[in-house]
Every structure is written in structure tokens, then in C-alpha cells.
């Protein structure tokens, strides 16, 4: 009852103050979300819907693209209804999305010809092996900034064309369209009038030449993907078109597009070279803005497009940690020593230090900068006095050590020195982790008040295009964790971690 009254009051206040909003559509791997940001750049209304995951065979992951579309439209309409406003109060839409996942659809009917193949899907791993045998890898690295891997969209598109009877002929005749989820949503929102993507999403397809800012003809030919299938690559911030379907969204201009990690980089305002954000989710995704320089990594990091604004491409270096929050889930579901992920904090704070215990959560091998696909997880330094608190603490600390590994690699590759690490994602709520991260990096860690940085980034890109939000929020809206550990202690702890890694590696 009280909640209903409060909700009505909020709606009334917003209505009478003639507030303007930016609508962010945040299309993730497990759910579609819509967030209305108000003029103070705060998330004022949120709606979310989960959708089904399909696992047709081991290593395969699919989504129903129609379900993605319907859930995304439903949550967008729901927030508008919650706010009690009309489309006139929404100045622009910004879209951010799960990256690399692809849809191929019929240009005439708008019906997908196959389920969307999701970024996690490994079905094209052999195709990638063949590409390597054919000597394509150095070219891929140079042209796209990526490594040759099934994770990216290119081989997935080719596979759909191979697997659906008649698809290759239809593609050659120009009867099909394809794209990442941003393209699919915009095509649906504009009733097929706009078939576009932005450079940040394009750069994850393994088909986009990041130096030229165009689809790469050699890779398209190699994978037999006709040009007519592909979207036009547009700016990440600029008017694309207006929603034209019969919906409360009708008429709203679509003005921002970015892949989820790049949107978070923008949302965290990492706008100048050397600024870095790290998202602590199931895994960690770290991106460093490298400005107009494409830095080619010596440590297995990816070069990618951060965004393209007014024909100017900003590049980023990207490194990921496979197991981060997932290690906390393992404490919960595997070891059952906590009930909920946030409990890891109180359990870890029962002791002052992990007393030489190290957990290396190499559950799926080790990523950058070690790249050992065969490593298995390990726990070191156990004594008779080791308790579950030590294991919890050492597991939390492993997120910080892995982050330092990737960050050191990034600084080495870029020659840029970091002054502050901007943190977000579910596990960044953990204060003990944030403090330990600052200690082990000997750098300030800043956590924004609004943890919805991905949606905020998409909204900011859209706001920029319509000249809304002229006063950007600053790091003063952030909580800063300052390093407090002395140098000797830091070095001792980190060299213990390096030792644990050495012992964990398979060769
Ligand atoms: P994703 O987008 O990858 O699903 P989220 O950003 O939602 O991830 O974060 C969820 C992850 O964060 C989970 O793996 C969970 O274990 C971890 N997590 C959430 N809260 C905490 C916390 N307070 N301390 C440590 N880990 C946490």
C-alpha cells in the first residue's frame, strides 16, 4: 500500500516537473532491461525480463531472436508506463547489447532463419582451427585486432548460412540480412527501415577492418559472407532513425549504440587515453581507452573499437578474466561455505589476512596474460589452521590478483600508466575486494554511485547526440578506495600469487 503511494508520488513529481528522459535498452545475455535515466543521469525507472537459453548440444548456446525482441520491447513499454509519461518526454534511445551474438533474418518478412548463435557458442571452433591452418590468423590479428576464435560473430554467420537449406543462395540473391543484437533491435524498432550497427559492435565480428573502419573484403570472401547481408556501420552517437512501429515508443529517435563493455567504458567516463574500467561480473572485463592508437598487444590482449563518434574511431585494449564472480558462486554452490555471494565479505573479514593461502580459480584454464587452456584450479598454502574464512578470503583476493595481471599487461602494451581503476559489476559491491584491489595495485580504485554503467553509457551516447546532459557527472560521484598497504607487504603477497600461478600452469 505504502509502496503504491510512494510510486504514485514519484510518478506525479516527474510528471509535473516535465522531466525529460533518455531511454537505455540494455539487451544482455540472460535478460532484457530498459532504464529511464532522468536529467540528473540517475536511473529513475527500470524494468527487466529474462528469456530462455537453449543448449542444443554440449558447447552450443542459442537464443530465440523473436523472444529477445519481444522481451526488449515489453520492458521498454513497461518503464514508460511505470513513469507515466509519453514518448515526447523521451529525448532519445541508446542501445547496448550482448556482443558477438548474431541473428540472420529474412529481409522481406523479418523472420529469423535460425536461432541466434550466442557469443559463448563453440560450434565453429573447428572452422577457426581450419582458418589457422590456412594461415589466416596473422591477417585476422592485423585487420580486426582480434584472435581467431569461435567467440566472434564471423564464423557463426557463415555457419548459419551453411546449416539452413537454401540460405547461401538466398544470401547471394540479397534476400537475407544479418547483424549483432543492436542491428536486429533497430531493424525491428524501425520496421525494417534501418539496417545498421556501430563500429564497437562491428569490431567484434571478426569481419571488420578496424584501421579502415569498413567491412573487410578478404575476410568476407574467405567466409563467403556477401556484403548485402551486412548492416551499414554508423556512429555510436548520432541519429539513426526514429521508432516507427505502433507502440508507445513511436517517434523516439534512436541515437546511441555500443556493445556492452564499450558502453560501460563510456558510462564510466573513461574518455581519455590511459583510462581503464574493470567490470567484476561472472568474469572480469577490463578495457583501456587508447585514443586514436590501435595498440597491438604482446600479451594476448585484444585491440577493439571503443566507439566511433563523428567519423573518429577511439580504440581500446581489452583483456578478460574468465573466472571472477564465478569463483564466488563456487564458494556458494560448490563448497557451500556461504549462502549468498555478498556473504563472502563477512566470512573473509573474520580474519586479518589469508595467511599464505592462495586460490587460483583456473576452472576453465588461464586467460590473459598466461593463456594456458589446460591449467586446472588449485589451492596452495594450506595448514592445519586453515579455515573456510581463509578460503573465502583467498578466493576474493584472486579476483584482485587476476585483475592486476591483466592490468600490468595492459600498461606494458600501451606504455600508459594508470592513475585510477574504475570498477563496476556485481562483485564491485564487495568493499573488502575493492580495498584489497587498491592495495594490490597501489592505485586508487573508484566505484561509481550508479552501478548501471553499461546502460548509462548507452544513454550518454544518445544524450550526446541530442545535446542533453551537458554537465557530465564526475569522479566526485564515486567512492574512492585508496591504497593503504605498504610496499613490502604488497610485493610479498603478489610474488606469492605469481608463484601459485607458476605451479598451476600445465607446462
Ligand atoms: P554478470 O553480468 O556477469 O551476470 P553481475 O555484474 O550481475 O554479473 O555480477 C554477478 C557476479 O558477481 C556473480 O558471479 C556473483 O557471484 C558476484 N557477486 C555479486 N555480489 C557480490 C559480492 N557482494 N561479493 C562478491 N561477489 C559478488
Boltz pocket constraint, residues with backbone or C-beta under 6 A from the ligand:
constraints:
  - pocket:
      binder: B
      contacts: [[A, 280], [A, 281], [A, 282], [A, 283], [A, 324], [A, 325], [A, 326], [A, 327], [A, 328], [A, 329], [A, 341], [A, 342], [A, 343], [A, 344], [A, 345], [A, 425], [A, 426], [A, 427], [A, 428], [A, 429], [A, 430]]
      max_distance: 6.0
